[in-house]
Each structure stands twice: as structure tokens, then as C-alpha cells.
């Protein structure tokens, strides 16, 4: 038995790949969202909100913990602002999460 390959497969089981593709056009999408918007401008784009909703459901995170996650993301990638839990909740509840239905924890 090749223990090195077995060990590598076990290590890869712990990898979680989350796409950060939304970062590529963050400023452009944000500018488009805020064009002709009345009221307080958006700081977070919808694709980032989708990413956060996947993180929330994948790790069964309450919104306050997700707020902490956005703070950590802001420390790693300063151009992404952190968010407060009530704003996260309000925006995530407006998303159509049907493509991510399988990520919900099943009891």
C-alpha cells in the first residue's frame, strides 16, 4: 500500500474550496449597483452576499458569527468591507438560494 498517497487523500478531504472570483470585478459591480440608487449606497455586492450565504449554510453560522467572518475577510482583503449582522441577514434573506439548497444541514 502506498501510504504517502493514502495520507495525501486524507489531507485533501479537509480542503474546502470556496471561489473568490467575485473579487475580480468587485468595484465595477458595486458601481453598477449604486448607479441611480436612492438612499444609502451599497457597500457589498450581491455576488459577495451569495458567497457569504454559502459560508453561512456550509458552516451552520449564525449571522453574528458571519459578521465576524466578514471582519476577518476585511483583514485579509482590505478592499472588501465588513458587514453588520442585521444587514447581512436582510440581504441574505432577499437572495434566491435555491441553487444552494443541498448545503443546508439536514436533521
WOZIRA-V365608 format. One record per run of one state. SS is the DSSP state (H for helix, E for strand, - for the rest). FROM is the first residue (numbers start at 1). TO is the last residue. If there is no record, write none. Layout:
ss=<SS,SS>
from=<FROM,FROM>
to=<TO,TO>
//
This chain:
ss=<-,H,-,H,-,H,-,H,-,H,-,H,-,H,->
from=<1,3,14,21,24,26,35,46,59,63,77,85,94,98,104>
to=<2,13,20,23,25,34,45,58,62,76,84,93,97,103,107>
//
